[in-house]
């Protein structure tokens, strides 16, 4: 007979890991976590620079952990090691390299269709990242520069002259993270940085004041060229050469995937859910990044898992 899971979790980030561990600790017997990449915590692995600090109270958000996970300040590496230890338990069934295609509710049972087949569960949590494909500039990126154009901090080295393009939190964080070991310029087409949260605004102002980051605001980019192996950036006020350009200009929320899971969206394309993170489909929940309308922390995502599993158990009583 096919396994009927008590809970299937779609997504192996902090929200998904938190839900899986809480489910185990609080008594749900059959739990499956499905992740489309080859390991858990893909965002941390790909977007966090090596040895980057990972704080429980991120960006000044003081968070009291509500569940059974003892998450503390550390680094990218120590955080991944800790999550490894949480998942090294035979009570949690983890499946990697498995992309979920859609979720259907048939009667009281969810059918989760993926490249690995169809699994069934009484409850489902969608815990995916907010970023779909990163936005790319409207102008063409020369193929010969592909290795020098980034959309995250992956493969960034030291001692490079780097241009970070964007005006949001990610752009500011990338610029400041790289500034200790690189010559960094932050470019944004508008005259001021109004999008970042207050903590990041204070941080970039401090870095700019001490000359650690050069701000190039109110200037747009018309195109890129390869000049003797360097990235020639043609601004509206002239051209300059860089070793690397990093674009942090946003990305697409995976709206189509949410719809394929039966999750209704509001007029702004945000998923609709209640105070228990339950969507309009009973038994279908969301957690993690996709439940944040603005930036959120790992600790908050972990709390989502505790609250959702506690709510599921209250239904079973």
C-alpha positions as CSV (number, residue, x, y, z in Angstrom):
1,X,0.0,0.0,0.0
2,X,1.1,3.6,-0.7
3,X,2.2,5.5,2.4
4,X,-0.2,8.1,3.7
5,X,2.0,10.7,5.3
6,X,0.7,12.7,8.3
7,X,2.5,15.7,6.8
8,X,4.4,16.5,3.6
9,X,6.6,19.6,3.6
10,X,7.5,21.2,0.3
11,X,10.8,23.0,0.6
12,X,14.0,22.3,2.6
13,X,14.9,25.8,3.9
14,X,14.7,26.9,7.6
15,X,10.8,27.0,7.5
16,X,10.7,23.5,6.1
17,X,13.3,22.1,8.5
18,X,11.6,23.8,11.4
19,X,8.3,22.2,10.5
20,X,9.9,18.7,10.0
21,X,11.7,18.8,13.4
22,X,8.7,20.1,15.2
23,X,6.5,17.4,13.6
24,X,8.9,14.8,14.9
25,X,9.2,16.2,18.3
26,X,5.5,16.8,18.8
27,X,4.4,13.4,17.7
28,X,3.5,13.3,14.0
29,X,4.8,9.9,12.9
30,X,5.0,10.0,9.1
31,X,6.7,13.1,7.8
32,X,8.2,13.7,4.4
33,X,10.2,16.8,3.4
34,X,10.7,17.3,-0.4
35,X,13.4,19.7,-1.7
36,X,14.0,20.4,-5.4
37,X,17.7,21.0,-5.1
38,X,20.4,18.5,-4.0
39,X,20.5,19.6,-0.3
40,X,18.6,21.6,2.3
41,X,19.0,25.3,2.9
42,X,19.7,26.2,-0.8
43,X,19.4,29.9,-0.3
44,X,21.9,29.9,2.5
45,X,24.3,27.8,0.5
46,X,24.0,29.9,-2.7
47,X,23.4,33.4,-1.5
48,X,25.5,33.6,1.7
49,X,29.2,34.3,1.4
50,X,31.5,31.8,3.2
51,X,31.9,32.6,6.9
52,X,29.0,35.1,6.8
53,X,27.5,35.8,10.2
54,X,24.1,34.3,10.7
55,X,22.3,35.9,13.7
56,X,19.2,34.7,15.4
57,X,18.0,38.3,15.9
58,X,18.5,39.3,12.2
59,X,18.4,43.0,11.3
60,X,17.4,44.0,14.8
61,X,14.3,41.7,14.9
62,X,14.4,40.3,18.4
63,X,12.9,36.8,18.2
64,X,12.0,34.4,21.0
65,X,12.1,30.9,19.7
66,X,8.9,29.1,20.5
67,X,9.6,25.5,19.6
68,X,12.2,22.8,20.1
69,X,15.0,24.1,18.0
70,X,17.9,25.8,19.8
71,X,19.0,28.1,17.0
72,X,21.8,30.5,18.0
73,X,24.1,33.0,16.4
74,X,26.8,31.6,14.2
75,X,28.2,31.5,10.7
76,X,26.9,30.1,7.4
77,X,28.9,26.9,8.0
78,X,27.8,26.4,11.6
79,X,24.2,27.0,10.7
80,X,24.3,24.4,7.9
81,X,26.1,22.0,10.3
82,X,23.3,22.5,12.9
83,X,20.5,21.9,10.3
84,X,22.4,18.8,9.1
85,X,22.3,17.4,12.7
86,X,18.6,18.1,13.0
87,X,17.8,16.2,9.8
88,X,20.1,13.2,10.6
89,X,17.2,11.3,12.1
90,X,15.5,8.4,10.6
91,X,12.1,9.7,11.7
92,X,12.2,12.4,9.1
93,X,12.0,11.2,5.5
94,X,13.9,13.7,3.3
95,X,13.8,13.6,-0.5
96,X,16.2,15.8,-2.5
97,X,16.5,16.6,-6.3
98,X,12.7,16.3,-6.4
99,X,10.7,19.2,-7.8
100,X,7.0,19.3,-6.9
101,X,4.7,20.2,-9.8
102,X,1.3,20.6,-8.1
103,X,-0.8,19.7,-5.1
104,X,-4.4,18.5,-5.4
105,X,-6.8,17.8,-2.6
106,X,-9.0,14.8,-3.2
107,X,-11.5,14.4,-0.4
108,X,-9.5,14.7,2.8
109,X,-6.2,13.7,1.2
110,X,-3.6,15.8,-0.5
111,X,-1.9,14.4,-3.6
112,X,1.5,15.9,-4.1
113,X,2.7,15.4,-7.6
114,X,6.4,15.6,-8.3
115,X,9.1,14.3,-10.6
116,X,9.5,11.5,-8.2
117,X,5.9,10.4,-8.4
118,X,2.8,11.1,-6.3
119,X,2.7,11.1,-2.6
120,X,-0.3,11.4,-0.3
121,X,-0.7,13.3,3.0
122,X,-3.3,14.5,5.5
123,X,-1.6,17.9,5.7
124,X,0.8,19.9,3.5
125,X,3.1,22.8,4.2
126,X,4.5,24.9,1.3
127,X,7.7,26.4,2.6
128,X,9.5,27.7,-0.4
129,X,11.7,30.7,-1.1
130,X,10.3,34.0,-2.3
131,X,12.7,34.3,-5.1
132,X,11.9,32.6,-8.4
133,X,14.2,33.5,-11.2
134,X,16.3,36.6,-10.6
135,X,15.4,39.7,-12.7
136,X,17.9,40.4,-15.4
137,X,18.7,43.8,-17.0
138,X,16.9,44.8,-20.2
139,X,20.2,45.2,-22.1
140,X,22.1,42.2,-23.4
141,X,24.9,40.6,-21.3
142,X,27.8,39.6,-23.6
143,X,28.3,35.8,-23.5
144,X,32.0,36.3,-23.0
145,X,31.4,38.1,-19.7
146,X,29.1,35.3,-18.3
147,X,31.6,34.2,-15.6
148,X,32.0,37.8,-14.4
149,X,28.3,38.6,-14.0
150,X,26.5,37.4,-10.9
151,X,23.0,37.5,-9.5
152,X,24.2,36.5,-6.0
153,X,27.5,36.2,-4.0
154,X,28.3,32.8,-5.4
155,X,31.9,32.5,-6.6
156,X,32.8,36.1,-5.6
157,X,36.5,36.3,-4.6
158,X,38.7,38.9,-3.0
159,X,40.6,41.8,-4.3
160,X,38.2,42.5,-7.2
161,X,36.7,45.8,-8.3
162,X,33.0,45.0,-8.1
163,X,29.9,46.9,-9.1
164,X,26.7,46.0,-7.3
165,X,23.5,47.1,-9.1
166,X,20.3,47.5,-7.2
167,X,18.5,49.6,-4.6
168,X,17.0,47.1,-2.2
169,X,18.1,45.2,0.9
170,X,19.9,42.5,-1.0
171,X,22.0,45.0,-3.0
172,X,23.0,46.8,0.2
173,X,23.9,43.6,2.0
174,X,25.9,42.3,-0.9
175,X,27.9,45.6,-1.2
176,X,28.7,45.7,2.5
177,X,29.5,42.0,2.7
178,X,32.0,42.3,-0.1
179,X,33.5,45.6,1.0
180,X,35.9,44.1,3.5
181,X,37.9,42.4,0.8
182,X,37.0,44.2,-2.4
183,X,36.7,47.6,-4.0
184,X,32.9,48.0,-4.2
185,X,30.6,50.5,-5.9
186,X,26.8,50.4,-5.4
187,X,24.8,51.7,-8.3
188,X,21.1,52.5,-8.3
189,X,19.2,54.4,-10.9
190,X,17.4,56.6,-8.4
191,X,18.9,59.5,-6.4
192,X,18.5,57.9,-3.0
193,X,18.2,54.5,-1.4
194,X,14.7,54.4,0.1
195,X,13.8,50.7,-0.2
196,X,16.2,49.1,2.3
197,X,15.0,48.6,5.9
198,X,16.3,51.1,8.5
199,X,19.1,48.8,9.7
200,X,20.5,48.4,6.1
201,X,20.1,52.1,5.4
202,X,22.2,52.9,8.5
203,X,24.7,50.3,7.5
204,X,25.2,51.5,3.9
205,X,25.4,55.1,5.1
206,X,28.2,54.1,7.5
207,X,30.1,52.2,4.9
208,X,29.8,55.1,2.4
209,X,30.9,57.6,5.0
210,X,34.1,55.7,5.8
211,X,34.8,55.1,2.1
212,X,34.3,51.3,2.2
213,X,31.6,51.5,-0.4
214,X,31.3,54.0,-3.2
215,X,27.7,55.1,-4.0
216,X,26.8,55.8,-7.6
217,X,23.2,57.0,-7.4
218,X,20.9,58.6,-9.9
219,X,22.8,57.0,-12.7
220,X,21.5,54.3,-15.0
221,X,23.3,51.7,-17.1
222,X,22.9,51.6,-20.8
223,X,24.9,48.4,-21.5
224,X,27.9,46.2,-21.0
225,X,30.9,45.5,-23.1
226,X,34.0,43.2,-22.9
227,X,37.1,45.3,-22.9
228,X,40.3,43.2,-22.6
229,X,38.6,40.7,-20.2
230,X,37.1,43.4,-18.0
231,X,33.4,44.4,-17.8
232,X,33.0,47.8,-19.3
233,X,29.9,49.4,-17.9
234,X,28.4,52.1,-20.0
235,X,26.6,54.5,-17.6
236,X,24.5,57.4,-18.7
237,X,27.3,59.7,-17.4
238,X,30.3,57.7,-18.9
239,X,32.0,54.3,-18.8
240,X,34.1,52.4,-16.2
241,X,35.8,49.1,-16.0
242,X,35.1,46.4,-13.3
243,X,36.2,42.9,-12.6
244,X,32.7,41.8,-11.8
245,X,29.1,43.0,-11.8
246,X,26.5,41.7,-9.4
247,X,22.8,42.4,-10.1
248,X,20.5,42.5,-7.1
249,X,17.4,43.8,-8.9
250,X,14.8,41.5,-7.5
251,X,13.1,38.3,-8.7
252,X,9.8,36.8,-9.5
253,X,7.6,35.4,-6.7
254,X,6.7,31.8,-7.7
255,X,3.0,32.7,-8.2
256,X,2.3,30.0,-10.7
257,X,3.6,27.3,-8.4
258,X,1.5,28.6,-5.5
259,X,-1.6,28.5,-7.7
260,X,-0.7,25.0,-8.8
261,X,-0.8,24.0,-5.1
262,X,-4.4,25.4,-4.8
263,X,-3.3,28.5,-2.9
264,X,-5.3,31.6,-3.6
265,X,-3.5,35.0,-4.0
266,X,-4.6,38.5,-3.2
267,X,-4.7,41.4,-5.6
268,X,-0.9,41.9,-5.0
269,X,-0.1,38.3,-5.8
270,X,0.5,37.5,-2.1
271,X,-0.7,34.1,-0.7
272,X,-3.8,34.4,1.5
273,X,-3.5,32.7,4.9
274,X,-4.8,33.1,8.5
275,X,-3.1,33.6,11.8
276,X,-2.2,29.9,11.9
277,X,-0.6,30.1,8.4
278,X,-3.4,28.0,7.0
279,X,-4.5,28.9,3.5
280,X,-8.1,28.9,2.2
281,X,-7.7,25.2,1.6
282,X,-8.1,23.4,5.0
283,X,-5.0,21.5,5.9
284,X,-2.7,23.4,3.5
285,X,-0.3,25.8,5.1
286,X,2.6,28.1,4.1
287,X,5.7,29.0,6.0
288,X,9.1,30.5,5.7
289,X,10.0,33.2,3.1
290,X,6.8,33.0,1.2
291,X,4.9,33.9,4.3
292,X,6.8,37.1,4.7
293,X,5.5,40.2,3.0
294,X,8.8,41.9,3.8
295,X,12.2,40.5,5.0
296,X,12.1,37.9,7.8
297,X,14.6,36.0,9.8
298,X,15.5,32.3,10.1
299,X,14.3,32.3,13.7
300,X,10.8,33.6,12.6
301,X,10.7,30.9,9.9
302,X,11.5,28.3,12.5
303,X,8.6,29.6,14.7
304,X,6.3,29.2,11.7
305,X,6.9,25.4,11.8
306,X,6.2,25.2,15.5
307,X,2.9,27.1,15.2
308,X,1.7,25.2,12.2
309,X,2.4,21.7,13.7
310,X,0.8,22.8,16.9
311,X,-2.3,23.9,15.0
312,X,-2.4,20.5,13.1
313,X,-2.2,18.6,16.3
314,X,-5.0,20.7,17.8
315,X,-7.2,19.6,14.9
316,X,-6.4,16.0,15.6
317,X,-7.5,16.2,19.3
